[in-house]
Amino acid sequence: MSIGAKYYRYHDARASTGSEEFGFSSRVDLFVSEYYVIKETPKGVWIESYGTKRFVLHDSRKKFAHPTIESARESFIYRKKRQIKILSAQLKNAQQALECAMEQAA
């Protein structure tokens, strides 16, 4: 890796597509952000991220950005799978709490 090289990060964003029969539909768009290496050290690189500097370790399992688009996509997929697990557990807990509350009210 050299100064000026790019690192990549996938992210998603919800976009409204307009009115459909007086309602709104939305979709999720995927984006790839590019970050430029501004300094390299033996342990990692410094990248420019929207006017601020971020350090990315070479040997870290969880990285903010990756040196290849493929590894950035793999990281995104892992992050979304983890997000789904967390939100599924939260939904299950909320449903159980609601059931308990409704049983007490009856």
C-alpha positions in Angstrom: 0.0 0.0 0.0 1.2 3.5 -0.7 0.2 7.0 0.0 -2.7 8.0 -2.3 -4.0 4.4 -2.5 -7.7 3.9 -1.9 -9.5 2.0 0.8 -13.2 1.1 0.4 -16.3 0.8 2.6 -19.8 -0.3 1.6 -22.8 1.3 3.2 -26.5 1.5 2.6 -29.1 4.2 2.6 -32.9 4.3 2.3 -34.2 6.4 -0.6 -37.8 7.4 -1.2 -39.0 6.8 -4.7 -42.0 9.1 -4.6 -45.7 8.6 -4.3 -47.4 5.4 -5.2 -51.2 5.7 -4.8 -50.8 8.4 -2.1 -48.2 6.4 -0.3 -44.4 6.3 -0.4 -42.3 3.5 -1.4 -38.7 3.2 -0.4 -35.8 1.2 -1.5 -32.3 0.6 -0.1 -29.4 1.7 -2.2 -25.8 0.5 -1.7 -22.9 2.8 -2.0 -19.1 2.3 -2.0 -17.1 5.1 -0.4 -13.5 5.6 -1.3 -10.9 6.8 1.2 -7.4 7.9 0.4 -4.4 6.7 2.3 -2.6 9.8 3.7 0.0 8.0 5.8 1.3 4.5 6.2 2.8 2.9 9.3 4.1 -0.7 9.9 0.8 -1.5 11.7 -1.8 0.2 9.5 -2.7 3.2 7.4 -4.3 6.6 8.1 -7.1 7.5 5.8 -9.0 10.7 5.1 -12.7 10.4 6.1 -14.8 13.4 5.4 -12.2 15.9 6.7 -11.0 13.8 9.6 -8.3 11.2 9.9 -9.0 7.5 10.8 -6.5 4.8 11.5 -7.1 1.4 10.0 -5.1 -1.6 11.3 -3.7 -4.0 8.8 -4.4 -7.1 10.9 -7.7 -6.1 12.5 -10.7 -8.4 12.0 -13.1 -5.4 12.1 -12.0 -2.6 9.9 -13.7 0.7 9.0 -12.4 0.4 5.4 -10.7 -2.2 3.4 -7.9 -2.2 0.7 -10.1 -4.1 -1.8 -13.7 -3.7 -2.9 -14.2 -7.5 -2.4 -13.1 -7.4 1.2 -15.2 -4.3 1.8 -18.3 -6.2 0.4 -17.6 -9.2 2.6 -17.3 -6.9 5.6 -20.6 -5.3 4.7 -22.4 -8.6 4.4 -21.0 -9.7 7.8 -22.2 -6.4 9.4 -25.7 -6.7 7.9 -26.0 -10.3 9.1 -24.9 -9.3 12.6 -27.4 -6.4 12.5 -30.2 -8.8 11.5 -29.3 -11.1 14.4 -29.4 -8.2 16.9 -32.6 -6.7 15.6 -34.3 -10.1 15.5 -33.4 -10.7 19.2 -34.8 -7.2 20.1 -38.0 -7.9 18.2 -38.4 -11.3 20.0 -37.9 -9.6 23.4 -40.4 -6.8 22.5 -43.0 -9.4 21.4 -42.5 -11.4 24.6 -42.9 -8.3 26.7 -46.0 -7.3 24.9 -47.5 -10.8 25.4 -46.7 -10.6 29.2 -48.3 -7.2 29.4 -51.5 -8.3 27.6 -51.8 -11.4 29.8 -51.6 -9.3 32.9 -54.3 -7.0 31.5 -56.6 -9.9 30.9 
